[in-house]
Amino acid sequence: EFHQLDIKWYRNTEEEPFLQWVPSLGRQPQLVGVGKHGTNRMKVGYRTINTTRGYKIDQLIVMEKPTIYMSGNYHCRVSTFFKEILRTLSMTVFDPGVGPVGPILHYSSTPDQVDVSCGAENVFPKPSLTLSWSE
């Protein structure tokens, strides 16, 4: 089945793969649509190991300086003429934002009231913040 092997990687709900590889052609995996999906920040490689049970292939995708826009679901489809396997991995690239790390608390008071606000700026993914107090 090695000679029939076709490996494709997809991102989120895209119908076109961003990486495709047919190992039996003797070529490196090919990034498709360079610049799209952050492929201009990706490098690919592989190694083939001949084992007693056949071939084992490890494929590498290295994402250099990932950005929040590279977050998402990545799907790997491995197929032959007779079988197809699809696996999905979710990747989140976190961005702590600018300025102080963590939520920012603002408050002001007058003799009759206290105004309190809590927030985080330019962070990804969007955090869920809760403010509570007790007397």
C-alpha positions in Angstrom: 0.0 0.0 0.0 3.0 2.3 0.4 3.0 3.0 -3.4 -0.7 4.1 -3.1 -0.2 6.4 -0.1 -1.6 9.9 -0.4 -1.3 12.3 2.6 -3.2 15.6 2.8 -3.5 18.2 5.5 -6.5 20.6 5.8 -7.3 23.5 8.1 -10.7 24.1 9.6 -13.4 23.7 7.0 -11.2 24.4 3.9 -11.9 22.0 1.1 -8.4 22.4 -0.5 -5.4 21.0 1.4 -2.6 23.3 2.5 -0.1 20.4 2.3 -0.1 17.3 0.1 2.3 14.5 -0.3 2.6 11.2 -2.3 5.7 9.5 -0.8 6.1 7.1 -3.7 6.8 9.9 -6.1 10.1 10.5 -4.3 9.4 14.2 -3.7 9.2 16.3 -0.5 5.8 17.1 0.9 4.4 20.2 -0.9 2.9 23.3 0.7 -0.1 24.5 -1.4 -1.2 28.1 -1.6 1.9 29.6 0.0 0.9 32.4 2.3 -2.6 31.0 2.8 -3.2 29.4 6.3 0.2 30.7 7.4 2.0 28.3 5.1 4.7 31.0 4.6 5.6 30.3 8.3 5.7 26.5 7.8 8.4 24.0 7.0 7.7 20.4 6.3 9.8 17.3 6.4 9.6 13.5 6.8 11.5 10.3 7.5 10.7 6.8 6.2 11.7 3.8 8.3 11.7 0.3 7.0 10.4 -2.0 9.7 9.7 -5.7 9.8 6.0 -4.9 9.3 6.5 -2.6 6.4 7.2 1.1 6.2 6.7 3.7 8.9 6.5 7.4 7.9 6.8 10.3 10.2 5.8 13.6 8.8 6.8 16.9 10.4 5.1 20.3 10.1 7.1 23.0 11.9 5.3 26.3 12.4 7.7 29.2 12.9 6.6 32.2 14.9 3.0 31.1 15.0 0.3 33.8 15.2 -3.3 33.6 16.6 -4.5 33.4 13.0 -2.9 29.9 12.8 -5.2 28.7 15.6 -7.8 26.2 14.5 -8.5 22.5 13.7 -6.0 20.7 11.5 -7.1 17.5 9.7 -4.7 14.9 8.3 -6.2 12.6 5.7 -4.2 9.5 4.9 -5.6 7.4 2.0 -4.8 4.5 -0.3 -6.9 3.0 -3.0 -8.7 0.8 -0.4 -8.7 2.7 2.9 -8.9 6.3 4.2 -8.2 7.6 7.8 -8.9 11.1 9.0 -7.5 12.5 12.3 -8.1 16.0 13.7 -6.0 18.0 16.1 -7.0 21.4 17.6 -4.3 24.0 18.0 -4.6 27.3 19.9 -2.0 30.0 19.7 -2.2 32.1 22.8 -1.5 35.9 22.8 -1.0 37.5 26.2 -1.6 40.9 24.8 0.4 44.1 25.4 1.1 45.8 28.6 0.8 44.1 31.9 0.0 40.4 31.7 -3.3 39.4 33.2 -6.6 41.3 33.8 -6.5 45.0 34.4 -8.7 46.3 37.3 -9.9 49.9 37.3 -11.9 51.5 40.1 -13.1 54.9 41.1 -15.1 56.0 44.1 -17.2 58.8 45.4 -18.8 59.0 48.8 -21.9 57.4 47.5 -20.6 54.8 45.0 -17.7 52.7 43.8 -17.3 51.9 40.1 -15.2 48.9 39.3 -14.3 47.4 35.9 -12.1 44.5 34.9 -10.8 43.7 31.5 -8.0 42.4 29.3 -6.9 43.9 26.0 -5.5 42.5 22.8 -5.5 38.9 24.1 -6.4 35.6 22.3 -8.5 33.6 22.9 -10.9 36.0 24.5 -10.9 35.3 28.2 -13.9 34.9 30.4 -13.6 37.3 33.3 -15.6 37.4 36.5 -15.7 40.1 39.1 -17.0 39.2 42.6 -16.9 40.9 46.0 -18.0 40.3 49.5 -18.8 42.6 52.4 
